[in-house]
């Protein structure tokens, strides 16, 4: 399967903290709970467009 680089942004402050890869043929936006260095807590990070 082909992989695509995606950028993850904090849902609380909006800063773009992480870059990861995921499959191209997925239906939903990628979301994962990660630590945000700007907020200082673990928040939900969503895939940006």
Gaussian input, Z-matrix of N, CA and C with variables (Angstrom, degrees):
# hf/3-21g

backbone

0 1
 N
 C     1     B1
 C     2     B2     1     A1
 N     3     B3     2     A2     1     D1
 C     4     B4     3     A3     2     D2
 C     5     B5     4     A4     3     D3
 N     6     B6     5     A5     4     D4
 C     7     B7     6     A6     5     D5
 C     8     B8     7     A7     6     D6
 N     9     B9     8     A8     7     D7
 C    10    B10     9     A9     8     D8
 C    11    B11    10    A10     9     D9
 N    12    B12    11    A11    10    D10
 C    13    B13    12    A12    11    D11
 C    14    B14    13    A13    12    D12
 N    15    B15    14    A14    13    D13
 C    16    B16    15    A15    14    D14
 C    17    B17    16    A16    15    D15
 N    18    B18    17    A17    16    D16
 C    19    B19    18    A18    17    D17
 C    20    B20    19    A19    18    D18
 N    21    B21    20    A20    19    D19
 C    22    B22    21    A21    20    D20
 C    23    B23    22    A22    21    D21
 N    24    B24    23    A23    22    D22
 C    25    B25    24    A24    23    D23
 C    26    B26    25    A25    24    D24
 N    27    B27    26    A26    25    D25
 C    28    B28    27    A27    26    D26
 C    29    B29    28    A28    27    D27
 N    30    B30    29    A29    28    D28
 C    31    B31    30    A30    29    D29
 C    32    B32    31    A31    30    D30
 N    33    B33    32    A32    31    D31
 C    34    B34    33    A33    32    D32
 C    35    B35    34    A34    33    D33
 N    36    B36    35    A35    34    D34
 C    37    B37    36    A36    35    D35
 C    38    B38    37    A37    36    D36
 N    39    B39    38    A38    37    D37
 C    40    B40    39    A39    38    D38
 C    41    B41    40    A40    39    D39
 N    42    B42    41    A41    40    D40
 C    43    B43    42    A42    41    D41
 C    44    B44    43    A43    42    D42
 N    45    B45    44    A44    43    D43
 C    46    B46    45    A45    44    D44
 C    47    B47    46    A46    45    D45
 N    48    B48    47    A47    46    D46
 C    49    B49    48    A48    47    D47
 C    50    B50    49    A49    48    D48
 N    51    B51    50    A50    49    D49
 C    52    B52    51    A51    50    D50
 C    53    B53    52    A52    51    D51
 N    54    B54    53    A53    52    D52
 C    55    B55    54    A54    53    D53
 C    56    B56    55    A55    54    D54
 N    57    B57    56    A56    55    D55
 C    58    B58    57    A57    56    D56
 C    59    B59    58    A58    57    D57
 N    60    B60    59    A59    58    D58
 C    61    B61    60    A60    59    D59
 C    62    B62    61    A61    60    D60
 N    63    B63    62    A62    61    D61
 C    64    B64    63    A63    62    D62
 C    65    B65    64    A64    63    D63
 N    66    B66    65    A65    64    D64
 C    67    B67    66    A66    65    D65
 C    68    B68    67    A67    66    D66
 N    69    B69    68    A68    67    D67
 C    70    B70    69    A69    68    D68
 C    71    B71    70    A70    69    D69
 N    72    B72    71    A71    70    D70
 C    73    B73    72    A72    71    D71
 C    74    B74    73    A73    72    D72
 N    75    B75    74    A74    73    D73
 C    76    B76    75    A75    74    D74
 C    77    B77    76    A76    75    D75
 N    78    B78    77    A77    76    D76
 C    79    B79    78    A78    77    D77
 C    80    B80    79    A79    78    D78
 N    81    B81    80    A80    79    D79
 C    82    B82    81    A81    80    D80
 C    83    B83    82    A82    81    D81
 N    84    B84    83    A83    82    D82
 C    85    B85    84    A84    83    D83
 C    86    B86    85    A85    84    D84
 N    87    B87    86    A86    85    D85
 C    88    B88    87    A87    86    D86
 C    89    B89    88    A88    87    D87
 N    90    B90    89    A89    88    D88
 C    91    B91    90    A90    89    D89
 C    92    B92    91    A91    90    D90
 N    93    B93    92    A92    91    D91
 C    94    B94    93    A93    92    D92
 C    95    B95    94    A94    93    D93
 N    96    B96    95    A95    94    D94
 C    97    B97    96    A96    95    D95
 C    98    B98    97    A97    96    D96
 N    99    B99    98    A98    97    D97
 C   100   B100    99    A99    98    D98
 C   101   B101   100   A100    99    D99
 N   102   B102   101   A101   100   D100
 C   103   B103   102   A102   101   D101
 C   104   B104   103   A103   102   D102
 N   105   B105   104   A104   103   D103
 C   106   B106   105   A105   104   D104
 C   107   B107   106   A106   105   D105
 N   108   B108   107   A107   106   D106
 C   109   B109   108   A108   107   D107
 C   110   B110   109   A109   108   D108
 N   111   B111   110   A110   109   D109
 C   112   B112   111   A111   110   D110
 C   113   B113   112   A112   111   D111
 N   114   B114   113   A113   112   D112
 C   115   B115   114   A114   113   D113
 C   116   B116   115   A115   114   D114
 N   117   B117   116   A116   115   D115
 C   118   B118   117   A117   116   D116
 C   119   B119   118   A118   117   D117
 N   120   B120   119   A119   118   D118
 C   121   B121   120   A120   119   D119
 C   122   B122   121   A121   120   D120
 N   123   B123   122   A122   121   D121
 C   124   B124   123   A123   122   D122
 C   125   B125   124   A124   123   D123
 N   126   B126   125   A125   124   D124
 C   127   B127   126   A126   125   D125
 C   128   B128   127   A127   126   D126
 N   129   B129   128   A128   127   D127
 C   130   B130   129   A129   128   D128
 C   131   B131   130   A130   129   D129
 N   132   B132   131   A131   130   D130
 C   133   B133   132   A132   131   D131
 C   134   B134   133   A133   132   D132
 N   135   B135   134   A134   133   D133
 C   136   B136   135   A135   134   D134
 C   137   B137   136   A136   135   D135
 N   138   B138   137   A137   136   D136
 C   139   B139   138   A138   137   D137
 C   140   B140   139   A139   138   D138
 N   141   B141   140   A140   139   D139
 C   142   B142   141   A141   140   D140
 C   143   B143   142   A142   141   D141
 N   144   B144   143   A143   142   D142
 C   145   B145   144   A144   143   D143
 C   146   B146   145   A145   144   D144

   B1=1.4509
   B2=1.5339
   B3=1.2962
   B4=1.4582
   B5=1.5258
   B6=1.3164
   B7=1.4617
   B8=1.5229
   B9=1.3270
   B10=1.4588
   B11=1.5193
   B12=1.3331
   B13=1.4587
   B14=1.5168
   B15=1.3394
   B16=1.4595
   B17=1.5193
   B18=1.3231
   B19=1.4619
   B20=1.5269
   B21=1.3313
   B22=1.4621
   B23=1.5227
   B24=1.3347
   B25=1.4635
   B26=1.5248
   B27=1.3182
   B28=1.4646
   B29=1.5292
   B30=1.3197
   B31=1.4650
   B32=1.5259
   B33=1.3335
   B34=1.4635
   B35=1.5305
   B36=1.3525
   B37=1.4657
   B38=1.5329
   B39=1.3323
   B40=1.4599
   B41=1.5110
   B42=1.3361
   B43=1.4609
   B44=1.5302
   B45=1.3228
   B46=1.4626
   B47=1.5183
   B48=1.3379
   B49=1.4579
   B50=1.5190
   B51=1.3136
   B52=1.4539
   B53=1.5282
   B54=1.3456
   B55=1.4561
   B56=1.5204
   B57=1.3204
   B58=1.4513
   B59=1.5208
   B60=1.3071
   B61=1.4576
   B62=1.5249
   B63=1.3255
   B64=1.4556
   B65=1.5219
   B66=1.3208
   B67=1.4562
   B68=1.5256
   B69=1.3103
   B70=1.4656
   B71=1.5274
   B72=1.3162
   B73=1.4691
   B74=1.5335
   B75=1.3293
   B76=1.4689
   B77=1.5290
   B78=1.3219
   B79=1.4622
   B80=1.5230
   B81=1.3199
   B82=1.4674
   B83=1.5145
   B84=1.3358
   B85=1.4600
   B86=1.5234
   B87=1.3092
   B88=1.4561
   B89=1.5225
   B90=1.3237
   B91=1.4679
   B92=1.5267
   B93=1.3295
   B94=1.4637
   B95=1.5293
   B96=1.3241
   B97=1.4575
   B98=1.5260
   B99=1.3484
   B100=1.4602
   B101=1.5265
   B102=1.3304
   B103=1.4545
   B104=1.5200
   B105=1.3193
   B106=1.4636
   B107=1.5240
   B108=1.3461
   B109=1.4667
   B110=1.5158
   B111=1.3277
   B112=1.4603
   B113=1.5353
   B114=1.3218
   B115=1.4745
   B116=1.5344
   B117=1.3237
   B118=1.4536
   B119=1.5135
   B120=1.3281
   B121=1.4640
   B122=1.5282
   B123=1.3346
   B124=1.4577
   B125=1.5227
   B126=1.3366
   B127=1.4573
   B128=1.5156
   B129=1.3067
   B130=1.4547
   B131=1.5225
   B132=1.3261
   B133=1.4500
   B134=1.5259
   B135=1.3313
   B136=1.4566
   B137=1.5137
   B138=1.3261
   B139=1.4685
   B140=1.5245
   B141=1.3345
   B142=1.4738
   B143=1.5158
   B144=1.3098
   B145=1.4515
   B146=1.4895
   A1=110.29
   A2=114.93
   A3=120.99
   A4=110.30
   A5=115.54
   A6=122.01
   A7=109.18
   A8=114.94
   A9=121.80
   A10=108.35
   A11=118.01
   A12=121.17
   A13=109.05
   A14=116.16
   A15=121.08
   A16=108.99
   A17=116.75
   A18=123.35
   A19=107.70
   A20=116.24
   A21=121.45
   A22=109.58
   A23=115.61
   A24=121.57
   A25=109.64
   A26=115.65
   A27=122.52
   A28=109.47
   A29=116.81
   A30=120.28
   A31=111.88
   A32=117.27
   A33=120.76
   A34=112.04
   A35=116.91
   A36=119.60
   A37=112.95
   A38=118.76
   A39=121.62
   A40=115.56
   A41=118.75
   A42=120.06
   A43=110.01
   A44=114.99
   A45=121.70
   A46=108.27
   A47=116.18
   A48=121.69
   A49=114.95
   A50=119.14
   A51=121.30
   A52=111.33
   A53=115.41
   A54=123.07
   A55=106.60
   A56=117.41
   A57=122.49
   A58=108.99
   A59=117.04
   A60=120.58
   A61=109.20
   A62=115.14
   A63=121.09
   A64=108.71
   A65=116.35
   A66=121.22
   A67=110.46
   A68=116.04
   A69=121.30
   A70=111.63
   A71=118.04
   A72=122.23
   A73=114.19
   A74=118.15
   A75=120.37
   A76=110.22
   A77=115.91
   A78=121.47
   A79=113.07
   A80=117.10
   A81=121.32
   A82=111.09
   A83=115.78
   A84=121.39
   A85=109.31
   A86=116.33
   A87=123.10
   A88=109.58
   A89=117.77
   A90=122.63
   A91=108.74
   A92=115.70
   A93=121.16
   A94=108.54
   A95=115.78
   A96=120.18
   A97=108.33
   A98=116.77
   A99=123.52
   A100=109.09
   A101=116.27
   A102=121.91
   A103=109.90
   A104=117.43
   A105=123.20
   A106=108.03
   A107=115.86
   A108=119.60
   A109=112.52
   A110=118.38
   A111=121.59
   A112=111.50
   A113=117.07
   A114=121.62
   A115=111.36
   A116=117.18
   A117=121.51
   A118=114.04
   A119=118.53
   A120=123.33
   A121=109.14
   A122=115.97
   A123=121.18
   A124=108.71
   A125=116.16
   A126=121.36
   A127=109.38
   A128=116.71
   A129=122.39
   A130=108.52
   A131=116.98
   A132=122.75
   A133=107.89
   A134=116.50
   A135=122.72
   A136=110.93
   A137=114.96
   A138=121.25
   A139=109.46
   A140=116.21
   A141=120.71
   A142=109.32
   A143=115.90
   A144=119.96
   A145=111.62
   D1=145.54
   D2=179.21
   D3=-79.32
   D4=145.46
   D5=179.52
   D6=-112.10
   D7=151.77
   D8=179.22
   D9=-132.39
   D10=137.31
   D11=176.53
   D12=-76.94
   D13=133.97
   D14=178.19
   D15=-128.88
   D16=151.95
   D17=179.73
   D18=-105.77
   D19=135.31
   D20=179.44
   D21=-107.50
   D22=133.24
   D23=179.87
   D24=-119.35
   D25=144.48
   D26=178.31
   D27=-64.96
   D28=134.37
   D29=179.54
   D30=-77.13
   D31=-16.54
   D32=-178.28
   D33=-89.04
   D34=-52.90
   D35=-175.91
   D36=-106.13
   D37=-16.17
   D38=176.89
   D39=86.95
   D40=0.98
   D41=-179.83
   D42=-73.71
   D43=143.00
   D44=-179.11
   D45=-92.59
   D46=104.52
   D47=-170.86
   D48=-103.94
   D49=-30.92
   D50=-169.50
   D51=-129.37
   D52=149.58
   D53=172.30
   D54=-124.85
   D55=133.16
   D56=-179.87
   D57=-143.81
   D58=179.67
   D59=177.65
   D60=-123.81
   D61=150.81
   D62=-179.71
   D63=-150.80
   D64=165.86
   D65=179.43
   D66=-66.37
   D67=146.95
   D68=-178.33
   D69=-74.03
   D70=-36.11
   D71=-171.36
   D72=-90.88
   D73=39.11
   D74=177.29
   D75=-95.57
   D76=156.07
   D77=-175.42
   D78=-91.99
   D79=-37.08
   D80=-174.60
   D81=-102.15
   D82=159.62
   D83=175.03
   D84=-71.98
   D85=142.49
   D86=-178.67
   D87=-73.41
   D88=133.28
   D89=178.64
   D90=-143.11
   D91=137.84
   D92=179.95
   D93=-151.90
   D94=149.25
   D95=178.57
   D96=-88.95
   D97=119.30
   D98=-177.20
   D99=-135.02
   D100=166.38
   D101=177.46
   D102=-81.57
   D103=131.03
   D104=176.74
   D105=-103.48
   D106=120.14
   D107=-178.00
   D108=-72.08
   D109=-19.48
   D110=178.97
   D111=-82.59
   D112=-40.05
   D113=178.67
   D114=-82.02
   D115=-32.53
   D116=-179.17
   D117=86.31
   D118=10.68
   D119=179.11
   D120=-138.66
   D121=168.03
   D122=174.71
   D123=-81.72
   D124=124.03
   D125=-179.96
   D126=-130.83
   D127=169.49
   D128=177.64
   D129=-76.84
   D130=128.42
   D131=177.92
   D132=-110.84
   D133=128.86
   D134=-176.58
   D135=-111.92
   D136=153.62
   D137=177.04
   D138=-68.93
   D139=133.84
   D140=176.46
   D141=-96.24
   D142=162.50
   D143=-179.84
   D144=-95.18

